[in-house]
């Protein structure tokens, strides 16, 4: 029981989903695990396994759902079976964390013990305590194409912009230190709301969905670039 308790405290399996994210998938409470069918995290909200953080692909690393917690995981991380009360105590595919919790068994490999690097902060966890988070598009150098992702400035790391491929990913694919950058407004182009981060020869061009969202990001990035770390107070109308 002590081992289970320690595992539960370390694991993020049982955290509730963050309000406001693009998901209607609340996590189950601990006491409900296996007793009630989970709502599955949608496939399009993740680009990597929510356990081992390896990217999904169409051939060698496909998406699977843990039948206990509803997380999207790869085949290796869901190669476990446990009896689920809501399914008549039949054996179902579950992830490693749920397997340990439901059966009390241990496994030889334990990836939870690894120290989390700067990019290994879950998007949902970081977004819940962010100065600003939303979907943006980051254009490539020629400005013709780009990558859409989930961008976050965390409250506990307000001088860094974290870039996730999707709002429920458990690992950022890159980060941009904001201190010292200049924030540039750009004229609207083909109904696209553009702005830039620039420092020396390094320039990042972003596209926001709306003009209001663009202004919010420009204000937040400008504060971080100037080294202002405290949250911005609400402005009176």
Backbone bond lengths (Angstrom), bond angles and torsions (degrees), N, CA, C in turn:
res aa  C-N    CA-C-N  psi(-1)  N-CA   C-N-CA  omega(-1)  CA-C   N-CA-C  phi
1 X - - - 1.463 - - 1.533 110.84 -
2 X 1.339 116.08 -38.14 1.466 119.16 177.48 1.519 111.17 -61.76
3 X 1.339 115.94 -41.27 1.463 119.70 179.14 1.517 111.03 -64.12
4 X 1.322 116.52 -39.86 1.467 120.71 178.51 1.526 110.31 -64.26
5 X 1.334 115.77 -43.28 1.463 119.89 179.97 1.515 111.73 -61.97
6 X 1.326 116.66 -41.93 1.462 119.45 178.76 1.517 111.01 -65.63
7 X 1.326 116.19 -40.77 1.458 120.55 179.78 1.524 110.65 -63.69
8 X 1.324 115.35 -40.78 1.470 119.89 -179.06 1.516 111.38 -63.43
9 X 1.328 117.00 -39.36 1.456 120.23 -179.52 1.518 111.66 -66.82
10 X 1.328 116.81 -36.12 1.464 120.16 -178.81 1.513 112.03 -76.74
11 X 1.321 115.62 -32.63 1.460 119.13 -171.25 1.523 111.31 -77.25
12 X 1.322 116.20 147.34 1.455 121.51 175.44 1.526 111.58 -98.45
13 X 1.326 115.76 9.40 1.457 120.28 -177.90 1.509 112.20 -57.97
14 X 1.332 115.83 -36.87 1.454 118.57 -167.10 1.520 113.63 -103.65
15 X 1.345 116.72 11.40 1.468 119.91 176.23 1.524 109.81 -74.58
16 X 1.298 116.43 143.91 1.457 119.38 177.10 1.507 110.52 -73.35
17 X 1.324 115.99 151.67 1.457 120.28 -179.65 1.525 109.88 -67.76
18 X 1.321 116.28 155.68 1.458 121.71 -176.25 1.521 110.07 -80.96
19 X 1.341 118.86 126.10 1.465 120.04 176.49 1.517 111.05 -60.89
20 X 1.323 116.70 140.11 1.454 120.66 175.18 1.505 113.79 97.18
21 X 1.341 118.91 -15.72 1.444 119.44 177.08 1.517 110.05 -76.00
22 X 1.341 115.11 166.49 1.449 120.27 -175.46 1.518 110.58 -80.28
23 X 1.341 116.44 60.81 1.452 120.60 -179.24 1.510 109.57 -155.14
24 X 1.318 115.78 148.44 1.456 122.18 173.61 1.518 108.27 -116.20
25 X 1.330 117.08 41.54 1.451 121.67 -169.64 1.518 111.30 -121.94
26 X 1.325 118.94 78.14 1.455 119.23 178.01 1.516 111.42 -69.68
27 X 1.335 116.61 144.52 1.451 120.26 177.61 1.520 110.14 -76.26
28 X 1.334 116.24 152.65 1.452 120.97 177.47 1.522 109.80 -74.36
29 X 1.329 115.33 149.10 1.447 119.44 171.38 1.528 108.12 -73.82
30 X 1.321 115.51 159.48 1.459 120.29 -175.70 1.520 111.54 -55.52
31 X 1.318 116.38 -46.06 1.467 119.34 -175.71 1.528 112.84 -68.81
32 X 1.346 116.97 -14.48 1.464 120.33 -179.67 1.522 113.00 -93.42
33 X 1.320 117.28 -9.79 1.456 121.49 -174.83 1.524 110.36 -62.40
34 X 1.317 116.42 122.01 1.454 121.96 -178.98 1.512 113.94 86.45
35 X 1.329 116.09 -19.15 1.470 120.05 -179.50 1.519 112.27 -94.16
36 X 1.327 115.44 -23.72 1.469 119.97 -179.74 1.521 109.09 -132.68
37 X 1.317 116.30 140.98 1.462 120.48 -179.31 1.525 109.56 -66.74
38 X 1.338 118.08 131.23 1.462 120.04 -179.51 1.522 111.48 -79.61
39 X 1.331 116.10 159.29 1.459 120.73 167.85 1.528 107.23 -87.24
40 X 1.319 116.12 125.10 1.457 119.78 -174.53 1.523 111.47 -73.36
41 X 1.329 116.10 138.85 1.459 121.35 169.30 1.522 107.79 -64.92
42 X 1.329 116.54 131.51 1.465 119.52 -175.99 1.518 111.13 -68.62
43 X 1.315 115.14 142.04 1.467 120.81 -177.84 1.522 112.56 -55.85
44 X 1.344 117.30 -37.74 1.460 119.47 -174.36 1.522 113.45 -77.67
45 X 1.340 117.79 0.85 1.458 120.66 177.77 1.524 112.43 -94.51
46 X 1.326 117.44 -4.37 1.461 120.15 -179.99 1.522 110.08 -135.52
47 X 1.306 116.47 148.23 1.463 121.47 174.89 1.523 111.25 -118.26
48 X 1.339 116.91 -1.75 1.458 120.91 -179.47 1.519 109.10 -143.37
49 X 1.323 116.01 160.36 1.458 121.85 177.94 1.527 109.29 -58.52
50 X 1.323 116.50 132.42 1.457 120.80 -177.69 1.532 112.33 -77.47
51 X 1.325 116.79 2.57 1.465 121.50 176.40 1.531 111.37 -112.16
52 X 1.322 117.74 -62.59 1.471 119.68 -175.30 1.525 112.85 -91.28
53 X 1.343 117.44 -9.60 1.468 123.72 175.40 1.525 114.31 72.95
54 X 1.328 117.79 9.69 1.452 120.63 176.71 1.530 110.05 -75.61
55 X 1.343 117.95 138.29 1.471 120.46 -178.81 1.528 111.84 -64.67
56 X 1.312 115.39 144.93 1.459 120.44 174.58 1.523 109.95 -79.25
57 X 1.323 116.11 150.99 1.457 121.14 167.95 1.517 108.52 -145.00
58 X 1.319 116.49 169.05 1.463 121.24 -170.54 1.516 113.30 -74.18
59 X 1.338 117.96 -15.36 1.460 119.31 -171.51 1.527 112.28 -113.30
60 X 1.332 116.76 -61.35 1.461 119.41 -170.39 1.524 113.83 -95.48
61 X 1.307 119.73 -18.30 1.463 120.93 -179.29 1.516 109.43 -137.27
62 X 1.315 115.06 90.99 1.459 121.32 -175.18 1.527 110.89 -95.27
63 X 1.320 115.38 162.84 1.453 121.78 -179.21 1.532 111.12 -82.57
64 X 1.318 115.21 138.75 1.461 122.68 172.45 1.525 107.43 -136.53
65 X 1.320 116.63 157.96 1.457 120.81 177.14 1.524 110.17 -112.00
66 X 1.330 115.71 133.86 1.455 120.44 170.57 1.521 107.90 -71.20
67 X 1.325 116.33 126.13 1.468 120.50 -177.49 1.524 112.61 -76.02
68 X 1.328 117.33 -6.36 1.458 119.67 178.89 1.520 112.48 -96.37
69 X 1.363 116.93 -49.81 1.469 119.72 -176.78 1.525 113.38 -105.09
70 X 1.349 118.18 -17.30 1.457 121.32 178.08 1.513 114.75 87.64
71 X 1.340 118.30 3.98 1.454 120.85 179.62 1.532 110.92 -69.48
72 X 1.349 114.98 153.35 1.456 121.05 175.34 1.527 107.67 -91.23
73 X 1.329 116.52 119.54 1.455 121.12 -174.65 1.521 110.19 -135.99
74 X 1.330 115.53 162.60 1.464 120.14 178.36 1.523 109.79 -82.60
75 X 1.334 116.43 173.37 1.460 121.38 -176.90 1.529 111.35 -62.70
76 X 1.339 116.64 -39.84 1.461 119.81 -178.75 1.521 111.69 -63.95
77 X 1.327 116.86 -40.89 1.465 120.61 -177.53 1.522 112.78 -81.02
78 X 1.328 118.03 -8.03 1.468 120.50 178.16 1.522 111.04 -118.40
79 X 1.325 115.86 23.94 1.461 121.02 -178.48 1.528 110.47 -86.90
80 X 1.334 115.93 51.13 1.462 121.98 -178.69 1.521 108.51 -139.13
81 X 1.334 115.60 153.98 1.457 121.71 179.29 1.519 109.35 -127.29
82 X 1.328 115.68 136.17 1.460 120.59 177.10 1.523 109.05 -144.76
83 X 1.316 115.99 150.25 1.460 120.98 177.87 1.524 109.41 -77.54
84 X 1.335 115.43 131.18 1.462 121.02 -179.12 1.520 109.24 -114.21
85 X 1.318 115.58 125.04 1.455 120.97 -175.47 1.525 112.00 -61.85
86 X 1.332 117.59 -37.56 1.467 119.75 -177.46 1.527 112.02 -68.05
87 X 1.326 117.10 -18.02 1.464 121.76 179.35 1.522 110.99 -108.79
88 X 1.321 116.77 34.87 1.462 120.40 176.55 1.516 113.29 67.14
89 X 1.340 117.09 29.56 1.463 123.00 179.98 1.523 113.06 59.88
90 X 1.339 116.37 26.78 1.457 119.41 174.04 1.526 109.46 -82.93
91 X 1.339 115.97 153.99 1.459 121.40 178.60 1.522 110.31 -70.75
92 X 1.332 116.50 133.44 1.456 122.40 179.05 1.522 109.50 -133.28
93 X 1.344 115.20 156.87 1.465 120.95 175.41 1.529 109.62 -69.27
94 X 1.320 116.40 126.93 1.456 120.87 178.68 1.525 109.07 -136.02
95 X 1.338 116.56 163.19 1.459 121.12 177.42 1.531 110.08 -80.78
96 X 1.308 116.09 169.87 1.462 121.45 -175.58 1.521 111.68 -60.53
97 X 1.342 118.02 -43.62 1.456 120.97 -177.16 1.532 111.75 -63.77
98 X 1.340 115.63 -42.34 1.469 118.86 178.98 1.518 111.29 -69.91
99 X 1.327 116.42 -34.73 1.470 120.26 177.41 1.526 110.13 -60.33
100 X 1.318 117.04 -45.91 1.461 120.67 -179.95 1.519 111.06 -63.68
101 X 1.327 115.66 -42.44 1.462 119.26 -178.27 1.524 111.78 -67.32
102 X 1.339 116.80 -43.79 1.462 121.11 -173.90 1.526 113.05 -76.75
103 X 1.332 117.52 -31.75 1.468 120.26 -175.01 1.519 113.29 -104.83
104 X 1.336 116.72 -22.18 1.451 119.17 -175.41 1.514 113.31 79.48
105 X 1.346 116.73 0.48 1.456 120.77 179.58 1.531 110.00 -81.12
106 X 1.294 116.23 156.69 1.451 121.37 174.05 1.516 109.42 -106.22
107 X 1.325 116.37 161.22 1.461 121.52 176.54 1.506 108.05 -122.88
108 X 1.322 116.95 156.00 1.452 121.55 -175.88 1.516 112.07 -67.85
109 X 1.335 116.30 -39.85 1.465 120.28 -177.25 1.505 109.80 -93.50
110 X 1.307 117.30 129.97 1.457 122.05 -179.32 1.515 109.29 -133.38
111 X 1.323 116.01 97.51 1.458 120.57 -177.68 1.524 112.00 -81.44
112 X 1.351 117.23 -11.90 1.457 119.30 -176.90 1.522 111.74 -68.24
113 X 1.340 116.93 -22.38 1.451 119.94 -176.47 1.506 113.93 -74.69
114 X 1.313 118.03 -12.11 1.457 120.93 -178.49 1.528 111.01 -70.28
115 X 1.310 115.85 143.31 1.462 120.66 177.96 1.525 110.02 -70.49
116 X 1.315 115.99 136.90 1.454 120.31 -179.80 1.518 109.90 -77.02
117 X 1.329 115.96 123.13 1.447 120.54 176.70 1.516 110.49 -76.48
118 X 1.333 115.30 178.02 1.464 119.82 -176.35 1.521 112.59 -61.51
119 X 1.345 117.69 -30.26 1.454 120.38 -179.36 1.523 112.39 -90.97
120 X 1.329 118.16 -9.46 1.455 121.00 -173.87 1.524 111.93 -91.14
121 X 1.311 115.86 45.69 1.447 122.40 174.25 1.523 107.48 -108.75
122 X 1.325 116.87 124.65 1.453 120.44 -178.12 1.513 111.97 -61.82
123 X 1.335 116.03 141.24 1.466 120.41 -177.78 1.522 111.72 -61.33
124 X 1.325 116.62 -41.51 1.467 119.61 -178.90 1.519 111.20 -64.94
125 X 1.345 115.83 -42.42 1.460 120.66 179.83 1.523 111.32 -64.03
126 X 1.332 117.17 -44.56 1.461 121.30 -178.92 1.522 110.92 -69.51
127 X 1.329 116.90 -40.04 1.467 120.69 -177.66 1.515 112.44 -65.16
128 X 1.344 116.40 -29.51 1.465 119.30 -178.89 1.521 112.14 -67.39
129 X 1.337 116.13 -20.80 1.467 120.57 179.58 1.530 108.70 -127.75
130 X 1.306 116.25 53.72 1.461 120.66 -174.95 1.521 111.65 -111.45
131 X 1.332 114.75 155.57 1.457 120.54 170.12 1.519 110.12 -76.60
132 X 1.338 115.79 -34.04 1.456 121.10 177.50 1.523 107.81 -163.98
133 X 1.325 115.60 139.55 1.466 120.38 175.59 1.523 108.59 -150.19
134 X 1.316 116.21 141.03 1.463 121.14 176.79 1.520 108.82 -174.13
135 X 1.302 114.25 175.32 1.458 120.52 173.64 1.529 109.34 -82.13
136 X 1.338 116.07 136.05 1.453 123.02 175.25 1.526 108.42 -140.22
137 X 1.321 115.64 167.01 1.460 120.60 172.13 1.521 108.36 -115.22
138 X 1.324 115.96 131.78 1.460 122.14 176.75 1.522 107.96 -105.39
139 X 1.332 115.89 115.45 1.458 120.48 -176.49 1.521 111.30 -77.54
140 X 1.333 115.62 153.21 1.458 119.39 175.24 1.532 109.09 -77.75
141 X 1.327 116.55 -179.35 1.460 120.74 -171.27 1.521 113.46 -64.86
142 X 1.343 117.77 -30.70 1.465 118.62 179.67 1.525 112.68 -86.66
143 X 1.343 116.68 -4.19 1.451 120.92 175.28 1.514 115.14 75.08
144 X 1.328 118.20 7.61 1.463 120.52 -176.85 1.522 112.81 -95.79
145 X 1.299 116.31 -30.03 1.462 120.50 179.31 1.510 109.58 -132.23
146 X 1.297 116.06 179.63 1.448 118.59 -179.26 1.500 112.10 179.38
147 X 1.329 114.86 179.92 1.452 122.25 -177.40 1.517 109.61 -119.36
148 X 1.312 115.69 129.96 1.457 120.76 176.15 1.518 109.16 -91.05
149 X 1.324 116.48 137.34 1.450 119.81 -178.53 1.513 112.17 -154.50
150 X 1.326 114.87 -172.01 1.458 122.78 179.98 1.527 107.61 -109.79
151 X 1.334 117.00 119.12 1.458 122.45 -172.19 1.531 109.56 -111.57
152 X 1.338 115.93 137.11 1.467 120.91 -174.50 1.527 110.26 -139.63
153 X 1.344 115.92 135.44 1.461 121.92 165.83 1.534 106.16 -111.12
154 X 1.339 118.83 106.43 1.470 120.78 -175.74 1.522 112.16 -74.43
155 X 1.328 115.87 151.29 1.457 120.04 175.86 1.518 111.33 -66.08
156 X 1.340 117.43 -36.33 1.462 120.06 -176.63 1.531 112.57 -85.82
157 X 1.320 117.34 -1.74 1.463 121.91 176.60 1.528 108.18 -146.39
158 X 1.346 117.84 60.81 1.469 121.93 -165.58 1.520 115.26 -74.19
159 X 1.326 118.30 -3.45 1.460 120.35 -179.65 1.528 111.50 -101.00
160 X 1.336 116.94 11.08 1.456 121.35 -177.46 1.530 110.10 -131.31
161 X 1.328 115.81 137.75 1.452 122.69 175.09 1.530 107.83 -100.82
162 X 1.332 116.80 120.73 1.463 121.85 178.25 1.522 109.23 -97.90
163 X 1.323 116.14 137.73 1.467 122.05 -177.62 1.519 109.08 -118.90
164 X 1.332 115.56 117.55 1.462 122.76 176.90 1.523 109.25 -110.29
165 X 1.311 116.21 152.07 1.459 119.44 176.87 1.521 111.18 -75.63
166 X 1.338 117.59 -27.99 1.461 121.98 -178.24 1.527 108.67 -150.73
167 X 1.348 118.70 155.59 1.467 121.60 -171.32 1.515 115.65 -71.82
168 X 1.333 118.97 -8.12 1.461 119.93 176.99 1.524 111.97 -116.15
169 X 1.330 117.94 10.60 1.463 120.40 178.32 1.526 110.20 -64.48
170 X 1.319 115.42 149.70 1.456 120.28 -177.21 1.526 112.01 -98.29
171 X 1.324 116.58 5.22 1.457 119.89 178.51 1.526 109.50 -151.37
172 X 1.330 117.12 132.88 1.459 120.95 175.25 1.528 109.05 -75.73
173 X 1.338 116.79 146.32 1.459 117.98 179.37 1.523 111.94 -92.54
174 X 1.337 117.33 -12.64 1.463 119.57 173.77 1.523 109.10 -165.12
175 X 1.326 116.11 167.14 1.461 121.70 174.73 1.521 108.36 -141.40
176 X 1.333 115.85 152.66 1.459 121.79 -178.71 1.529 108.33 -126.89
177 X 1.335 119.17 113.03 1.473 120.59 174.29 1.528 109.46 -65.65
178 X 1.327 116.89 126.94 1.461 120.82 -172.33 1.524 113.94 -92.14
179 X 1.326 117.84 -19.53 1.458 121.27 -174.04 1.532 111.06 -60.27
180 X 1.332 115.87 127.57 1.457 121.47 177.02 1.514 115.08 90.79
181 X 1.332 117.99 -7.06 1.465 119.91 178.75 1.525 110.68 -77.91
182 X 1.318 116.00 156.27 1.458 122.77 171.21 1.528 108.64 -103.31
183 X 1.315 115.74 140.02 1.460 121.13 178.14 1.521 108.00 -102.33
184 X 1.321 116.18 122.61 1.461 121.79 -176.47 1.520 111.07 -114.51
185 X 1.322 114.57 132.33 1.463 119.93 171.55 1.527 108.82 -80.15
186 X 1.321 116.45 148.32 1.453 121.27 177.24 1.514 109.10 -131.50
187 X 1.331 117.55 146.05 1.472 119.35 179.68 1.515 111.15 -64.08
188 X 1.322 114.17 148.10 1.462 119.69 179.07 1.522 109.77 -62.02
189 X 1.338 116.04 132.82 1.455 121.78 -177.42 1.517 110.16 -128.21
190 X 1.330 115.76 114.71 1.466 121.09 178.67 1.523 110.74 53.64
191 X 1.327 115.46 47.84 1.468 122.85 179.10 1.519 112.58 63.90
192 X 1.332 117.90 18.26 1.457 121.52 177.08 1.526 109.64 -101.66
193 X 1.312 116.29 135.39 1.461 122.19 -177.07 1.525 107.67 -97.94
194 X 1.337 116.18 100.03 1.457 122.88 -169.74 1.525 112.81 -103.88
195 X 1.336 116.48 145.61 1.456 122.57 169.38 1.520 107.80 -154.07
196 X 1.348 115.94 165.62 1.461 119.91 -173.83 1.526 111.60 -133.98
197 X 1.328 114.11 153.50 1.455 123.79 164.53 1.520 106.72 -109.99
198 X 1.324 117.64 130.45 1.463 119.43 -176.46 1.520 110.19 -139.16
199 X 1.323 114.58 138.29 1.458 121.66 174.51 1.524 107.76 -153.85
200 X 1.331 115.97 115.81 1.463 121.11 -175.91 1.537 108.44 56.70
201 X 1.323 117.80 -122.97 1.466 120.82 -179.30 1.526 112.79 -93.84
202 X 1.337 116.35 -1.78 1.463 120.40 -178.53 1.525 109.58 -89.92
203 X 1.325 116.62 120.43 1.463 121.70 -179.06 1.538 109.70 -132.70
204 X 1.321 115.73 129.99 1.460 122.15 174.50 1.525 107.84 -115.36
205 X 1.330 116.42 130.71 1.462 121.08 179.08 1.526 109.43 -113.66
206 X 1.332 115.66 126.76 1.458 122.18 -176.17 1.527 110.52 -115.25
207 X 1.340 114.73 153.71 1.464 121.89 174.51 1.519 107.98 -124.79
208 X 1.338 116.94 121.83 1.459 122.09 176.66 1.520 109.73 -98.20
209 X 1.325 115.69 159.70 1.466 120.15 -178.13 1.518 112.40 -74.47
210 X 1.325 116.29 -30.34 1.466 120.59 -178.98 1.516 109.65 -137.54
211 X 1.322 116.03 162.98 1.460 120.88 177.70 1.527 110.50 -66.78
212 X 1.331 116.86 -37.74 1.461 120.41 179.15 1.531 110.79 -62.96
213 X 1.334 116.68 -44.21 1.457 120.03 178.79 1.526 110.97 -64.43
214 X 1.308 116.71 -39.11 1.466 120.81 176.29 1.529 110.62 -57.68
215 X 1.342 118.02 -46.52 1.459 121.62 -178.92 1.525 111.24 -63.85
216 X 1.318 117.06 -38.20 1.461 120.50 179.03 1.525 110.68 -64.16
217 X 1.348 116.70 -42.79 1.451 120.18 179.29 1.532 111.12 -67.42
218 X 1.318 117.22 -40.55 1.462 119.83 179.12 1.530 110.40 -61.87
219 X 1.319 116.94 -41.90 1.463 120.61 179.72 1.531 110.76 -66.29
220 X 1.336 117.17 -44.69 1.466 120.79 -179.00 1.521 111.33 -65.28
221 X 1.332 116.80 -42.73 1.467 119.97 -179.48 1.528 111.17 -68.03
222 X 1.318 117.00 -37.34 1.465 120.39 179.32 1.524 110.83 -64.15
223 X 1.324 117.37 -38.92 1.470 121.22 177.42 1.522 110.43 -64.39
224 X 1.345 116.44 -44.97 1.460 119.84 179.41 1.521 111.22 -65.55
225 X 1.325 116.92 -39.99 1.465 120.98 179.46 1.522 111.64 -62.94
226 X 1.331 116.31 -29.83 1.466 121.22 179.36 1.522 112.39 -86.99
227 X 1.342 117.13 -0.36 1.459 120.96 178.66 1.511 114.88 83.79
228 X 1.336 117.76 14.66 1.470 121.64 178.33 1.526 107.63 -82.46
229 X 1.340 116.65 119.40 1.463 120.54 -172.21 1.517 114.57 -107.32
230 X 1.329 117.81 -14.55 1.463 118.56 -178.22 1.537 109.46 -85.23
231 X 1.355 117.58 150.11 1.468 120.63 -179.19 1.516 111.61 -60.72
232 X 1.328 114.96 147.18 1.464 119.89 179.93 1.518 109.56 -76.34
233 X 1.327 116.13 134.20 1.453 120.78 178.88 1.521 109.32 -75.22
234 X 1.333 113.98 151.65 1.462 119.48 179.34 1.527 110.45 -63.47
235 X 1.317 115.88 131.89 1.457 119.70 178.29 1.507 110.17 -86.97
236 X 1.333 116.12 141.02 1.455 119.90 177.88 1.516 109.94 -75.99
237 X 1.307 115.15 144.27 1.468 120.06 179.89 1.521 109.38 -65.31
